[in-house]
């Protein structure tokens, strides 16, 4: 499953790794009254909130960039024993970047940057694979870009206790000399791709900005979990580390995207809706898929 868009000279592809089991809206948004969802039934599936674990592939003339790496192969007991399929889903979108006569290079080797919006488990799951207990990168030619606040939070003693996957999918990156920790909140990858802070969901959550040939776009990460938040930016997920900060980041980037007519990429939205823009209906901000 993939949605595509072109932003200037940058090709953007949304790719689904895994579809987790649906859940009650209150399980994801405990502070939102149940009756508040009455106006957003179209964002639910049979009254349930269905998220999707998606990533975005950005291709420029210089770089092949993957924003986040999904949930991982699994099976995942805490997600109904479902499995991820990112590696195979990415393959057809990467094969054109690999020389057909080079048998030592696979499609994933064309990726030269992994940008992590944050370090939750559904965003780092395909970083590494293991053979004989030893880690190896799934994207061996890529730099794994992580914000300093997120790195410090998740790799602290408490963070590693709360998020055990960090020891397998993040900690070894340093030893493998693949990680790039951003010491400043803003960072430029190229003339067309940059990174900016959007804290709140996690301490160092960041967004990816695209600015190419007069067109703008943004990869939101978990600034957005559901289409309803486009209209209700104050709605915060229960897992947000700082809900006030999360709402402020969401308002900031939605305002910028609407004002600038940016293309927005939201990996937790349903296929066919992961890439879109903001529109107004009766004065209300709504999601308009491309």
QUIQUI-V10286 format. One record per backbone hydrogen bond with DSSP energy under -0.5 kcal/mol. CO is the residue of the C=O (numbers start at 0). NH is the residue of the N-H. E is the energy in kcal/mol with one decimal. If there is no record, write none. Layout:
CO/NH/E  CO/NH/E
This chain:
0/15/-1.3  2/13/-3.5  4/11/-3.2  5/7/-0.7  6/9/-2.4  8/10/-0.5  9/6/-2.9  9/11/-0.5  10/58/-2.5  11/4/-2.2  12/56/-2.9  13/2/-0.9  14/54/-2.7  16/84/-2.0  17/19/-0.6  17/52/-2.6  22/48/-3.4  23/26/-1.5  23/27/-0.9  24/27/-0.8  24/28/-3.0  27/237/-2.7  28/31/-1.6  30/32/-0.6  32/35/-1.4  33/36/-1.3  34/37/-1.4  35/38/-0.8  36/39/-2.0  37/40/-0.7  39/42/-1.8  40/43/-1.5  43/45/-0.5  44/47/-1.6  46/24/-0.5  47/44/-3.0  47/49/-0.7  48/22/-1.8  48/50/-0.7  51/53/-1.1  52/16/-3.3  52/17/-1.1  54/14/-2.5  55/57/-0.6  55/66/-3.2  56/12/-2.3  56/58/-0.5  57/59/-0.5  57/64/-3.1  58/10/-2.3  62/59/-2.9  63/111/-2.2  63/112/-1.3  64/57/-3.4  64/66/-0.5  65/67/-0.9  65/114/-2.4  66/55/-1.4  68/125/-0.5  69/124/-3.2  71/83/-0.7  72/83/-0.9  74/76/-0.7  75/78/-2.1  75/80/-2.3  75/81/-0.7  76/79/-0.9  78/81/-1.3  81/75/-1.9  84/88/-2.3  85/89/-2.7  86/90/-1.1  87/91/-0.6  89/92/-1.6  89/93/-0.8  90/93/-1.5  90/94/-1.9  93/96/-2.1  94/97/-1.6  98/101/-1.5  100/102/-0.9  101/104/-1.3  105/108/-1.6  106/109/-1.7  107/110/-1.4  111/142/-1.5  112/65/-2.7  112/114/-0.5  113/115/-0.6  113/144/-3.8  114/67/-1.5  114/116/-0.7  116/205/-2.1  119/122/-2.0  120/123/-0.7  120/124/-0.6  122/68/-2.4  123/126/-1.8  126/137/-2.2  126/138/-0.6  128/135/-2.3  130/133/-1.6  133/130/-2.0  135/128/-2.9  138/141/-1.7  142/113/-3.2  142/144/-0.8  143/145/-0.5  143/179/-3.1  144/115/-2.6  145/181/-2.9  146/150/-2.5  147/151/-2.7  148/152/-2.0  149/153/-2.9  150/154/-2.1  151/155/-0.6  152/155/-0.5  155/159/-2.8  156/160/-1.4  157/161/-2.5  158/162/-2.5  162/165/-2.1  163/166/-1.2  164/167/-1.0  164/168/-2.8  165/169/-2.0  165/170/-2.7  169/172/-1.7  169/173/-0.5  170/173/-1.1  170/174/-0.7  171/175/-2.2  172/177/-2.6  172/178/-0.9  173/176/-1.3  177/143/-2.8  179/145/-2.4  179/181/-0.5  180/182/-0.7  181/147/-2.0  186/188/-0.5  186/194/-3.2  191/210/-2.3  192/188/-2.2  192/189/-2.2  193/208/-2.9  194/186/-2.1  195/206/-2.8  197/200/-0.5  199/240/-0.8  199/241/-2.4  200/240/-1.2  201/199/-2.2  201/204/-1.3  204/197/-3.0  206/195/-2.2  206/208/-0.5  207/218/-2.8  208/193/-2.2  209/216/-2.2  211/214/-2.1  214/211/-2.4  215/262/-2.1  216/209/-2.8  217/219/-0.7  217/264/-2.6  218/207/-1.7  219/222/-1.7  220/223/-0.8  225/228/-1.6  226/229/-1.8  226/230/-0.6  227/230/-0.7  227/231/-1.9  231/234/-2.0  236/239/-1.7  241/245/-2.5  242/246/-2.6  243/247/-2.0  244/248/-2.5  245/249/-2.3  246/250/-2.6  247/251/-2.5  248/252/-2.4  249/253/-2.4  250/254/-2.4  251/255/-2.1  252/256/-2.3  253/257/-2.5  254/258/-2.7  255/259/-2.3  256/260/-0.6  256/261/-2.4  257/260/-0.8  262/217/-2.2  263/275/-2.4  264/219/-2.7  265/268/-1.3  266/53/-0.7  267/51/-0.9  269/272/-2.5  273/265/-2.9  274/289/-2.4  275/263/-3.6  276/287/-2.8  278/285/-2.8  280/283/-2.0  283/280/-2.5  285/278/-2.5  286/288/-0.5  287/276/-2.4
